[in-house]
Amino acid sequence: MFLVPIGAIIYFYFAYKFLRVRGLGLPKLKSALKLSFVVATILVILSTTYYQFNEVTTHGVLVIGEKVQQDHKYYFWINEKKNSSCNE
């Protein structure tokens, strides 16, 4: 994620060098601004998505009453209900 700005700088350097060698000239200011706005928007969307996928939120209070073993499985009494099971 942190390599994207470095890669973008390297890409723009070589794109500028390629355009100079070929003699094609630089893009006009309006098209360059549009391109940088699109690239910035895509980076913001990807950064936000990456951040939200790694964000974990929990809320609420669970009262665990006891742990019961039945047929080699463990069950937890959570809020007076037999809910979760895990094998051990």
Accessible surface in RSA format (square Angstrom, percent):
REM  Atomic radii and reference values for relative SASA: ProtOr
REM  Chains: A
REM  Algorithm: Lee & Richards
REM  Probe-radius: 1.40
REM  Slices: 20
REM RES _ NUM      All-atoms   Total-Side   Main-Chain    Non-polar    All polar
REM                ABS   REL    ABS   REL    ABS   REL    ABS   REL    ABS   REL
RES MET A   1   100.00  51.8  51.42  34.0  48.58 115.7  39.12  33.3  60.88  80.7
RES PHE A   2   180.21  90.2 170.83 105.8   9.39  24.4 172.52 104.6   7.70  22.0
RES LEU A   3   135.78  75.6 132.14  94.5   3.64   9.2 132.31  92.9   3.47   9.3
RES VAL A   4    64.58  42.5  57.20  51.8   7.38  17.8  63.49  55.2   1.09   3.0
RES PRO A   5    75.86  55.3  70.89  64.6   4.97  18.1  75.63  62.4   0.23   1.4
RES ILE A   6    97.39  55.4  96.96  72.2   0.43   1.0  97.35  70.1   0.04   0.1
RES GLY A   7    36.74  45.3   0.00   N/A  36.74  45.3  31.45  86.3   5.30  11.9
RES ALA A   8    29.57  27.2  21.60  33.3   7.97  18.1  27.84  39.2   1.73   4.6
RES ILE A   9   122.02  69.4 119.11  88.7   2.91   7.0 120.84  87.0   1.18   3.2
RES ILE A  10    90.29  51.4  88.79  66.1   1.50   3.6  90.29  65.0   0.00   0.0
RES TYR A  11   144.46  67.4 139.23  79.2   5.23  13.6  99.37  74.7  45.10  55.6
RES PHE A  12    92.82  46.4  88.79  55.0   4.03  10.5  89.22  54.1   3.60  10.3
RES TYR A  13   125.20  58.5 118.26  67.3   6.94  18.1  90.73  68.2  34.47  42.5
RES PHE A  14   113.88  57.0 110.47  68.4   3.42   8.9 110.79  67.2   3.09   8.9
RES ALA A  15    32.74  30.1  24.68  38.1   8.06  18.3  31.82  44.8   0.91   2.4
RES TYR A  16   101.07  47.2  98.45  56.0   2.61   6.8  72.38  54.4  28.69  35.4
RES LYS A  17   102.46  50.0  99.96  61.3   2.50   5.9  58.67  52.8  43.79  46.6
RES PHE A  18   102.40  51.2  96.94  60.0   5.47  14.2 102.02  61.9   0.38   1.1
RES LEU A  19    40.13  22.3  40.05  28.7   0.08   0.2  40.10  28.2   0.03   0.1
RES ARG A  20   136.62  57.4 116.97  59.6  19.64  46.8  40.22  55.0  96.40  58.4
RES VAL A  21   118.87  78.2  87.82  79.5  31.05  74.8  94.92  82.5  23.96  65.0
RES ARG A  22   156.90  65.9 128.29  65.4  28.61  68.1  26.98  36.9 129.92  78.7
RES GLY A  23    63.28  78.0   0.00   N/A  63.28  78.0  31.24  85.7  32.04  71.8
RES LEU A  24   122.46  68.2  89.13  63.8  33.33  83.8  92.68  65.1  29.78  80.1
RES GLY A  25    33.59  41.4   0.00   N/A  33.59  41.4  28.22  77.5   5.36  12.0
RES LEU A  26    92.34  51.4  65.70  47.0  26.64  67.0  65.88  46.3  26.45  71.2
RES PRO A  27    78.56  57.3  53.21  48.5  25.36  92.2  65.24  53.9  13.33  82.8
RES LYS A  28   168.67  82.3 159.87  98.1   8.80  21.0 110.47  99.4  58.20  62.0
RES LEU A  29   133.37  74.3 123.37  88.3   9.99  25.1 126.33  88.7   7.04  18.9
RES LYS A  30   145.67  71.1 140.67  86.3   5.00  11.9  86.98  78.3  58.69  62.5
RES SER A  31    54.37  45.9  47.92  64.0   6.46  14.9  46.47  99.0   7.90  11.1
RES ALA A  32    36.38  33.5  31.14  48.1   5.24  11.9  33.55  47.2   2.84   7.5
RES LEU A  33   109.21  60.8 105.17  75.2   4.04  10.2 105.49  74.1   3.72  10.0
RES LYS A  34   123.90  60.4 119.20  73.1   4.70  11.2  75.10  67.6  48.80  52.0
RES LEU A  35    97.09  54.1  93.01  66.5   4.08  10.3  96.81  68.0   0.27   0.7
RES SER A  36    56.06  47.4  50.98  68.0   5.09  11.7  45.32  96.5  10.74  15.1
RES PHE A  37   143.92  72.0 138.41  85.7   5.51  14.3 143.14  86.8   0.78   2.2
RES VAL A  38    77.25  50.8  75.44  68.3   1.81   4.4  77.22  67.1   0.03   0.1
RES VAL A  39    50.46  33.2  49.54  44.9   0.92   2.2  50.36  43.8   0.10   0.3
RES ALA A  40    50.15  46.1  46.35  71.5   3.80   8.7  49.75  70.1   0.41   1.1
RES THR A  41    52.47  37.3  48.28  48.9   4.19  10.0  47.91  64.4   4.56   6.9
RES ILE A  42    88.82  50.5  88.25  65.7   0.57   1.4  88.82  64.0   0.00   0.0
RES LEU A  43    60.33  33.6  60.01  42.9   0.32   0.8  60.27  42.3   0.06   0.2
RES VAL A  44    95.84  63.1  93.21  84.4   2.63   6.3  95.73  83.2   0.11   0.3
RES ILE A  45   100.65  57.3  97.71  72.8   2.94   7.1 100.33  72.2   0.32   0.9
RES LEU A  46   102.25  56.9  99.50  71.2   2.75   6.9  99.50  69.9   2.75   7.4
RES SER A  47    43.80  37.0  40.52  54.1   3.28   7.6  27.51  58.6  16.29  22.8
RES THR A  48    64.16  45.6  59.59  60.4   4.57  10.9  47.06  63.2  17.11  25.9
RES THR A  49    55.56  39.5  53.52  54.3   2.04   4.9  38.32  51.5  17.24  26.1
RES TYR A  50   124.43  58.1 120.17  68.4   4.26  11.1  82.96  62.3  41.46  51.1
RES TYR A  51   143.75  67.1 141.17  80.3   2.59   6.7 103.73  78.0  40.02  49.3
RES GLN A  52   114.96  64.3 101.14  73.9  13.82  32.9  24.84  52.9  90.12  68.3
RES PHE A  53   165.16  82.6 138.05  85.5  27.11  70.6 140.16  85.0  25.00  71.5
RES ASN A  54    92.98  64.1  67.28  65.0  25.71  61.9  29.04  69.9  63.95  61.8
RES GLU A  55    85.21  48.9  61.27  46.4  23.94  57.0  25.66  49.6  59.55  48.6
RES VAL A  56   129.42  85.2  98.99  89.6  30.43  73.3 101.95  88.6  27.47  74.5
RES THR A  57   101.82  72.4  75.75  76.8  26.07  62.1  51.63  69.3  50.20  75.9
RES THR A  58   125.31  89.1  94.63  95.9  30.68  73.1  66.49  89.3  58.82  88.9
RES HIS A  59   174.39  95.3 139.10  96.7  35.29  90.3 109.38 112.7  65.01  75.6
RES GLY A  60    70.14  86.5   0.00   N/A  70.14  86.5  34.86  95.7  35.28  79.0
RES VAL A  61   128.42  84.5 105.20  95.2  23.22  55.9 107.90  93.8  20.52  55.7
RES LEU A  62   119.53  66.6  94.73  67.8  24.80  62.3  94.73  66.5  24.80  66.7
RES VAL A  63    98.84  65.0  94.40  85.5   4.44  10.7  97.39  84.6   1.45   3.9
RES ILE A  64   103.70  59.0  78.03  58.1  25.67  61.9  78.03  56.2  25.67  69.7
RES GLY A  65    60.86  75.1   0.00   N/A  60.86  75.1  31.58  86.7  29.28  65.6
RES GLU A  66   104.36  59.9  95.33  72.1   9.03  21.5  32.68  63.2  71.69  58.5
RES LYS A  67   108.03  52.7  78.73  48.3  29.30  69.8  42.22  38.0  65.80  70.1
RES VAL A  68    38.52  25.4  35.21  31.9   3.32   8.0  38.52  33.5   0.00   0.0
RES GLN A  69    99.46  55.6  71.91  52.6  27.55  65.6  19.24  40.9  80.23  60.8
RES GLN A  70    81.40  45.5  74.94  54.8   6.46  15.4  28.54  60.8  52.85  40.1
RES ASP A  71   133.86  93.8 108.13 107.6  25.72  60.8  35.32  83.1  98.54  98.3
RES HIS A  72   149.46  81.7 141.30  98.2   8.16  20.9  97.00 100.0  52.46  61.0
RES LYS A  73    89.59  43.7  89.59  55.0   0.00   0.0  34.16  30.7  55.43  59.0
RES TYR A  74    45.29  21.1  45.29  25.8   0.00   0.0  12.99   9.8  32.30  39.8
RES TYR A  75    46.26  21.6  46.26  26.3   0.00   0.0  17.79  13.4  28.47  35.1
RES PHE A  76    50.93  25.5  50.93  31.5   0.00   0.0  50.93  30.9   0.00   0.0
RES TRP A  77    87.78  35.2  87.57  42.4   0.21   0.5  84.62  45.1   3.17   5.1
RES ILE A  78    18.90  10.8  18.70  13.9   0.20   0.5  18.70  13.5   0.20   0.5
RES ASN A  79    74.06  51.1  58.45  56.5  15.62  37.6  29.76  71.6  44.30  42.8
RES GLU A  80   166.09  95.4 136.79 103.5  29.31  69.8  57.46 111.1 108.63  88.7
RES LYS A  81   137.89  67.3 134.61  82.6   3.28   7.8  81.03  72.9  56.86  60.6
RES LYS A  82    84.80  41.4  57.92  35.5  26.88  64.0  33.79  30.4  51.01  54.3
RES ASN A  83    82.58  56.9  53.78  52.0  28.81  69.4  18.99  45.7  63.60  61.5
RES SER A  84    53.11  44.9  44.75  59.7   8.36  19.3  27.95  59.5  25.16  35.3
RES SER A  85    61.67  52.1  33.83  45.2  27.84  64.1   1.46   3.1  60.22  84.4
RES CYS A  86    48.83  36.9  42.57  47.5   6.27  14.7  39.12  99.1   9.72  10.5
RES ASN A  87   117.65  81.1  89.95  86.9  27.70  66.7  31.59  76.0  86.06  83.2
RES GLU A  88   141.50  81.2  73.61  55.7  67.89 161.6  67.30 130.2  74.20  60.6
END  Absolute sums over single chains surface
CHAIN  1 A     8361.6       7068.6       1293.0       5725.2       2636.4
END  Absolute sums over all chains
TOTAL          8361.6       7068.6       1293.0       5725.2       2636.4
